[in-house]
Amino acid sequence: MKISASFLSSSNIPIDLKKLNETDVDYIHVDVMDGKFVPNKTMPFSEMKNIYKYTNKRLDVHLMVENPKKYIPLYAELNTEFITFHMEVMDDIEENLELIKSYGIKCGLAIKPNTPVKSLVPYLPLLDLILVMGVEPGKGGQSFILETEDKIKETKSLINSYHLGILISVDGGIDQATKNYCQECDILTSGSYIIDGKSFQEQIDGLR
Protein backbone atom coordinates (compact mmCIF):
# COMPACT_ATOMS: atom_id res chain seq x y z
CA MET A 1 0.00 0.00 0.00
CA LYS A 2 1.35 3.40 -0.97
CA ILE A 3 0.85 6.37 1.34
CA SER A 4 0.20 9.98 0.40
CA ALA A 5 0.57 12.43 3.31
CA SER A 6 -1.55 15.58 3.42
CA PHE A 7 -0.30 18.65 5.30
CA LEU A 8 -3.73 20.35 5.28
CA SER A 9 -3.99 20.19 9.09
CA SER A 10 -0.40 21.31 9.71
CA SER A 11 0.21 24.38 11.88
CA ASN A 12 3.83 24.63 10.69
CA ILE A 13 4.02 23.50 7.09
CA PRO A 14 7.79 23.94 6.46
CA ILE A 15 8.76 21.93 9.55
CA ASP A 16 6.21 19.19 8.86
CA LEU A 17 7.26 18.91 5.19
CA LYS A 18 10.88 18.51 6.28
CA LYS A 19 9.85 15.80 8.75
CA LEU A 20 7.81 14.03 6.06
CA ASN A 21 10.79 14.20 3.73
CA GLU A 22 12.76 12.11 6.24
CA THR A 23 10.15 9.32 6.13
CA ASP A 24 9.50 6.72 3.43
CA VAL A 25 6.11 8.23 2.56
CA ASP A 26 5.42 7.80 -1.17
CA TYR A 27 3.79 11.14 -1.96
CA ILE A 28 3.01 14.53 -0.48
CA HIS A 29 -0.71 15.19 -0.99
CA VAL A 30 -1.29 18.83 -1.92
CA ASP A 31 -4.85 20.03 -1.27
CA VAL A 32 -5.74 23.05 -3.39
CA MET A 33 -9.01 24.83 -2.47
CA ASP A 34 -10.38 27.96 -4.11
CA GLY A 35 -13.11 28.92 -1.61
CA LYS A 36 -15.71 28.33 -4.34
CA PHE A 37 -15.88 24.61 -5.09
CA VAL A 38 -15.47 24.10 -1.32
CA PRO A 39 -15.93 26.78 1.38
CA ASN A 40 -12.30 26.67 2.56
CA LYS A 41 -9.35 28.24 0.78
CA THR A 42 -5.70 27.18 0.82
CA MET A 43 -2.62 29.35 0.39
CA PRO A 44 -2.03 30.80 -3.10
CA PHE A 45 0.28 29.14 -5.59
CA SER A 46 2.86 31.88 -5.01
CA GLU A 47 3.40 30.30 -1.58
CA MET A 48 2.56 26.69 -2.45
CA LYS A 49 5.28 26.54 -5.10
CA ASN A 50 7.88 26.77 -2.31
CA ILE A 51 7.14 23.17 -1.30
CA TYR A 52 10.27 22.12 -3.18
CA LYS A 53 12.41 23.92 -0.59
CA TYR A 54 11.30 21.47 2.11
CA THR A 55 10.75 18.15 0.34
CA ASN A 56 11.89 16.27 -2.75
CA LYS A 57 8.99 13.81 -2.53
CA ARG A 58 6.71 13.50 -5.54
CA LEU A 59 3.49 15.50 -5.25
CA ASP A 60 -0.05 14.18 -5.44
CA VAL A 61 -2.09 17.31 -6.24
CA HIS A 62 -5.82 17.36 -5.40
CA LEU A 63 -7.65 20.28 -7.00
CA MET A 64 -10.85 21.15 -5.12
CA VAL A 65 -11.55 24.07 -7.45
CA GLU A 66 -14.23 25.28 -9.85
CA ASN A 67 -11.81 25.92 -12.70
CA PRO A 68 -9.08 23.22 -12.89
CA LYS A 69 -7.75 24.68 -16.16
CA LYS A 70 -6.46 27.70 -14.24
CA TYR A 71 -4.42 25.57 -11.81
CA ILE A 72 -3.17 22.65 -13.93
CA PRO A 73 -0.35 24.59 -15.70
CA LEU A 74 0.85 25.98 -12.35
CA TYR A 75 1.09 22.66 -10.52
CA ALA A 76 2.55 21.00 -13.61
CA GLU A 77 5.66 23.12 -12.93
CA LEU A 78 6.33 21.31 -9.64
CA ASN A 79 7.62 17.82 -8.84
CA THR A 80 4.16 16.41 -9.54
CA GLU A 81 3.22 12.76 -10.11
CA PHE A 82 -0.58 13.13 -10.15
CA ILE A 83 -3.02 15.98 -10.71
CA THR A 84 -6.58 15.11 -9.75
CA PHE A 85 -9.66 17.31 -10.04
CA HIS A 86 -13.30 16.71 -9.20
CA MET A 87 -15.78 14.95 -11.44
CA GLU A 88 -18.43 17.33 -10.07
CA VAL A 89 -17.00 20.39 -11.88
CA MET A 90 -18.82 18.90 -14.89
CA ASP A 91 -17.35 21.29 -17.48
CA ASP A 92 -14.48 20.42 -19.83
CA ILE A 93 -13.56 17.21 -17.98
CA GLU A 94 -12.02 15.50 -21.00
CA GLU A 95 -10.20 18.68 -22.04
CA ASN A 96 -8.72 19.08 -18.54
CA LEU A 97 -7.59 15.44 -18.42
CA GLU A 98 -5.87 15.88 -21.78
CA LEU A 99 -4.25 19.09 -20.52
CA ILE A 100 -2.74 17.24 -17.55
CA LYS A 101 -1.46 14.50 -19.83
CA SER A 102 0.11 17.06 -22.15
CA TYR A 103 2.55 17.89 -19.34
CA GLY A 104 3.53 14.23 -18.95
CA ILE A 105 1.73 14.05 -15.60
CA LYS A 106 -0.68 11.31 -14.50
CA CYS A 107 -4.28 12.47 -14.31
CA GLY A 108 -7.08 11.59 -11.97
CA LEU A 109 -10.72 12.26 -11.19
CA ALA A 110 -12.06 12.59 -7.65
CA ILE A 111 -15.62 11.74 -6.65
CA LYS A 112 -17.52 13.02 -3.63
CA PRO A 113 -19.35 10.56 -1.33
CA ASN A 114 -22.70 11.07 -3.11
CA THR A 115 -21.41 10.96 -6.70
CA PRO A 116 -22.24 7.68 -8.49
CA VAL A 117 -19.22 5.60 -9.51
CA LYS A 118 -20.82 4.91 -12.92
CA SER A 119 -20.48 8.62 -13.80
CA LEU A 120 -16.75 7.93 -14.30
CA VAL A 121 -17.33 5.53 -17.21
CA PRO A 122 -16.91 8.01 -20.13
CA TYR A 123 -13.51 9.08 -18.82
CA LEU A 124 -12.00 5.73 -17.81
CA PRO A 125 -9.74 5.38 -20.90
CA LEU A 126 -8.00 8.66 -19.98
CA LEU A 127 -7.53 8.04 -16.25
CA ASP A 128 -4.47 6.97 -14.28
CA LEU A 129 -6.12 7.47 -10.89
CA ILE A 130 -9.55 7.60 -9.25
CA LEU A 131 -9.72 9.40 -5.91
CA VAL A 132 -12.62 8.18 -3.77
CA MET A 133 -13.49 10.68 -1.04
CA GLY A 134 -14.13 9.17 2.39
CA VAL A 135 -15.46 12.53 3.62
CA GLU A 136 -17.01 15.63 2.08
CA PRO A 137 -14.07 17.50 0.53
CA GLY A 138 -12.76 20.73 1.93
CA LYS A 139 -11.94 20.28 5.59
CA GLY A 140 -9.34 18.15 7.41
CA GLY A 141 -10.06 16.05 10.49
CA GLN A 142 -13.47 14.68 9.44
CA SER A 143 -14.66 11.18 10.30
CA PHE A 144 -14.47 8.48 7.62
CA ILE A 145 -17.82 7.57 6.03
CA LEU A 146 -18.09 3.79 6.42
CA GLU A 147 -20.10 3.37 3.20
CA THR A 148 -16.94 4.40 1.37
CA GLU A 149 -15.83 0.77 1.56
CA ASP A 150 -18.66 -0.25 -0.80
CA LYS A 151 -17.83 2.62 -3.12
CA ILE A 152 -14.19 1.54 -3.30
CA LYS A 153 -15.23 -2.04 -4.13
CA GLU A 154 -17.62 -0.77 -6.81
CA THR A 155 -14.84 1.37 -8.29
CA LYS A 156 -12.46 -1.60 -8.33
CA SER A 157 -15.07 -3.77 -10.02
CA LEU A 158 -15.69 -1.09 -12.66
CA ILE A 159 -11.96 -0.77 -13.42
CA ASN A 160 -11.57 -4.55 -13.66
CA SER A 161 -14.59 -4.89 -15.95
CA TYR A 162 -12.81 -2.68 -18.49
CA HIS A 163 -9.43 -4.42 -17.89
CA LEU A 164 -7.75 -1.13 -17.04
CA GLY A 165 -4.80 -0.42 -14.75
CA ILE A 166 -6.27 2.64 -13.03
CA LEU A 167 -5.10 3.19 -9.46
CA ILE A 168 -7.54 3.86 -6.62
CA SER A 169 -6.74 6.36 -3.89
CA VAL A 170 -8.95 7.13 -0.89
CA ASP A 171 -8.84 10.42 0.99
CA GLY A 172 -10.51 11.57 4.20
CA GLY A 173 -10.60 10.20 7.73
CA ILE A 174 -7.86 7.64 7.11
CA ASP A 175 -6.19 6.15 10.17
CA GLN A 176 -5.10 2.76 11.50
CA ALA A 177 -8.72 1.67 12.04
CA THR A 178 -10.36 3.00 8.87
CA LYS A 179 -7.60 1.68 6.60
CA ASN A 180 -9.25 -1.73 7.07
CA TYR A 181 -12.20 -0.48 5.00
CA CYS A 182 -9.86 0.41 2.14
CA GLN A 183 -8.23 -2.90 1.27
CA GLU A 184 -9.06 -2.56 -2.44
CA CYS A 185 -7.11 0.72 -2.72
CA ASP A 186 -3.63 1.33 -4.06
CA ILE A 187 -2.98 4.62 -2.23
CA LEU A 188 -4.13 5.79 1.20
CA THR A 189 -4.18 9.55 1.67
CA SER A 190 -3.90 10.62 5.30
CA GLY A 191 -3.49 14.00 6.91
CA SER A 192 -4.39 14.54 10.56
CA TYR A 193 -3.51 10.98 11.57
CA ILE A 194 0.08 11.43 10.36
CA ILE A 195 0.60 15.13 11.16
CA ASP A 196 -0.82 14.89 14.69
CA GLY A 197 1.34 11.86 15.58
CA LYS A 198 4.56 12.09 17.58
CA SER A 199 6.45 10.06 14.97
CA PHE A 200 5.44 10.55 11.34
CA GLN A 201 7.23 7.35 10.33
CA GLU A 202 5.41 5.26 12.95
CA GLN A 203 2.06 6.64 11.77
CA ILE A 204 2.96 5.87 8.15
CA ASP A 205 4.09 2.35 9.10
CA GLY A 206 0.73 1.86 10.83
CA LEU A 207 -1.08 2.54 7.55
CA ARG A 208 0.90 0.22 5.30
Buried (B, 14 or more C-beta within 10 A) or exposed (E): EBBBBBBBBBEEBBEBBEBBBEBEBBBBBBBBBBEEBBEBBBEEBEEBEBBEEBBEBBBBBBBBBBBBBEBBEBBBEBEBBBBBBBBBBEEEBEEBBEBBBEBEBBBBBBBBBEBEBEEBEEBBEBBBBBBBBBBEBBBBBBEBBEEBBEBBBBBBEBBEEEEEEBBBBBBBBBBEEBBEBBEBBBBBBBBBBBBBBEEBBEBBEBBE
